[in-house]
Amino acid sequence: MNIYLLLFLEFFKIGLFTFGGGYAMIPLVKEVVLEYGWLTESEFYNFIGICESTPGPIAINMATYIGYMQKKVLGSVFATIGVVLP
């Protein structure tokens, strides 16, 4: 499957089925990024600290960062749109 479509669909599902805001999304995002090997567990925990220290909603920060780590700017666009669209 195309990585852009995969980023969009995975973050769309996370945004669609998570209730309670960005902090409720953290376990689902962790499961997805570890399943696909997008980040290691250590990188994920460091990334949570970075997302909490930057301004903006944590869910959007997570999607943007993970998308950027995979496919630079275009990957971040697809992941961010996926999490925001629902």
Short mmCIF file of the C-alpha atoms (twelve columns), coordinates in Angstrom:
data_MODEL
# 
_entry.id   MODEL 
# 
loop_
_atom_site.group_PDB 
_atom_site.id 
_atom_site.type_symbol 
_atom_site.label_atom_id 
_atom_site.label_alt_id 
_atom_site.label_comp_id 
_atom_site.label_asym_id 
_atom_site.label_seq_id 
_atom_site.Cartn_x 
_atom_site.Cartn_y 
_atom_site.Cartn_z 
_atom_site.pdbx_PDB_model_num 
ATOM 1  C CA . MET A 1  0.000   0.000  0.000  1 
ATOM 2  C CA . ASN A 2  1.148   3.524  -0.733 1 
ATOM 3  C CA . ILE A 3  2.778   5.100  2.371  1 
ATOM 4  C CA . TYR A 4  0.826   8.350  1.926  1 
ATOM 5  C CA . LEU A 5  -2.485  6.510  1.841  1 
ATOM 6  C CA . LEU A 6  -1.409  4.390  4.806  1 
ATOM 7  C CA . LEU A 7  -0.504  7.464  6.866  1 
ATOM 8  C CA . PHE A 8  -3.817  9.096  5.990  1 
ATOM 9  C CA . LEU A 9  -5.939  6.015  6.740  1 
ATOM 10 C CA . GLU A 10 -4.256  5.119  10.022 1 
ATOM 11 C CA . PHE A 11 -4.507  8.643  11.400 1 
ATOM 12 C CA . PHE A 12 -8.054  8.977  10.053 1 
ATOM 13 C CA . LYS A 13 -9.047  5.857  12.017 1 
ATOM 14 C CA . ILE A 14 -7.357  7.211  15.131 1 
ATOM 15 C CA . GLY A 15 -9.140  10.551 14.795 1 
ATOM 16 C CA . LEU A 16 -12.468 8.904  14.041 1 
ATOM 17 C CA . PHE A 17 -12.587 6.378  16.866 1 
ATOM 18 C CA . THR A 18 -10.926 8.247  19.722 1 
ATOM 19 C CA . PHE A 19 -12.992 10.148 22.258 1 
ATOM 20 C CA . GLY A 20 -11.394 12.335 24.920 1 
ATOM 21 C CA . GLY A 21 -8.948  14.455 22.984 1 
ATOM 22 C CA . GLY A 22 -5.303  14.116 22.092 1 
ATOM 23 C CA . TYR A 23 -4.195  12.397 25.269 1 
ATOM 24 C CA . ALA A 24 -6.676  9.589  24.631 1 
ATOM 25 C CA . MET A 25 -5.038  9.055  21.232 1 
ATOM 26 C CA . ILE A 26 -1.580  8.326  22.614 1 
ATOM 27 C CA . PRO A 27 -2.080  4.553  23.134 1 
ATOM 28 C CA . LEU A 28 -3.572  4.131  19.655 1 
ATOM 29 C CA . VAL A 29 -0.803  6.127  18.009 1 
ATOM 30 C CA . LYS A 30 1.785   4.098  19.921 1 
ATOM 31 C CA . GLU A 31 0.238   0.850  18.719 1 
ATOM 32 C CA . VAL A 32 0.213   1.992  15.088 1 
ATOM 33 C CA . VAL A 33 3.731   3.436  14.973 1 
ATOM 34 C CA . LEU A 34 5.240   0.387  16.637 1 
ATOM 35 C CA . GLU A 35 3.261   -1.986 14.402 1 
ATOM 36 C CA . TYR A 36 4.526   -0.350 11.206 1 
ATOM 37 C CA . GLY A 37 7.996   0.357  12.595 1 
ATOM 38 C CA . TRP A 38 7.675   4.094  12.023 1 
ATOM 39 C CA . LEU A 39 9.320   4.816  15.403 1 
ATOM 40 C CA . THR A 40 10.999  2.736  18.071 1 
ATOM 41 C CA . GLU A 41 9.466   2.699  21.535 1 
ATOM 42 C CA . SER A 42 12.232  4.937  22.864 1 
ATOM 43 C CA . GLU A 43 11.767  7.412  20.018 1 
ATOM 44 C CA . PHE A 44 8.021   7.414  20.688 1 
ATOM 45 C CA . TYR A 45 8.459   8.342  24.347 1 
ATOM 46 C CA . ASN A 46 10.899  11.126 23.437 1 
ATOM 47 C CA . PHE A 47 8.455   12.289 20.833 1 
ATOM 48 C CA . ILE A 48 5.631   12.559 23.423 1 
ATOM 49 C CA . GLY A 49 7.790   14.961 25.430 1 
ATOM 50 C CA . ILE A 50 8.482   17.036 22.331 1 
ATOM 51 C CA . CYS A 51 4.797   17.173 21.391 1 
ATOM 52 C CA . GLU A 52 3.784   18.293 24.864 1 
ATOM 53 C CA . SER A 53 6.338   21.092 24.852 1 
ATOM 54 C CA . THR A 54 5.326   22.538 21.489 1 
ATOM 55 C CA . PRO A 55 2.251   24.735 21.099 1 
ATOM 56 C CA . GLY A 56 -0.889  23.278 19.589 1 
ATOM 57 C CA . PRO A 57 -3.049  20.201 20.026 1 
ATOM 58 C CA . ILE A 58 -1.036  17.080 20.802 1 
ATOM 59 C CA . ALA A 59 -2.915  14.955 18.245 1 
ATOM 60 C CA . ILE A 60 -1.998  17.291 15.402 1 
ATOM 61 C CA . ASN A 61 1.594   17.546 16.613 1 
ATOM 62 C CA . MET A 62 1.856   13.745 16.743 1 
ATOM 63 C CA . ALA A 63 0.431   13.247 13.264 1 
ATOM 64 C CA . THR A 64 2.585   15.977 11.757 1 
ATOM 65 C CA . TYR A 65 5.788   14.691 13.358 1 
ATOM 66 C CA . ILE A 66 5.236   11.036 12.458 1 
ATOM 67 C CA . GLY A 67 4.249   11.921 8.895  1 
ATOM 68 C CA . TYR A 68 7.331   14.099 8.580  1 
ATOM 69 C CA . MET A 69 9.592   11.339 9.885  1 
ATOM 70 C CA . GLN A 70 8.227   8.994  7.208  1 
ATOM 71 C CA . LYS A 71 7.896   11.116 4.078  1 
ATOM 72 C CA . LYS A 72 8.926   14.675 4.948  1 
ATOM 73 C CA . VAL A 73 6.456   17.508 4.214  1 
ATOM 74 C CA . LEU A 74 4.002   15.566 2.056  1 
ATOM 75 C CA . GLY A 75 3.825   12.753 4.628  1 
ATOM 76 C CA . SER A 76 3.092   15.249 7.382  1 
ATOM 77 C CA . VAL A 77 0.307   16.787 5.293  1 
ATOM 78 C CA . PHE A 78 -1.388  13.420 4.717  1 
ATOM 79 C CA . ALA A 79 -1.109  12.352 8.374  1 
ATOM 80 C CA . THR A 80 -2.328  15.714 9.686  1 
ATOM 81 C CA . ILE A 81 -5.306  15.841 7.338  1 
ATOM 82 C CA . GLY A 82 -6.149  12.275 8.333  1 
ATOM 83 C CA . VAL A 83 -6.298  13.034 12.062 1 
ATOM 84 C CA . VAL A 84 -8.130  16.357 11.638 1 
ATOM 85 C CA . LEU A 85 -10.732 15.339 9.040  1 
ATOM 86 C CA . PRO A 86 -13.053 13.315 11.309 1 
# 
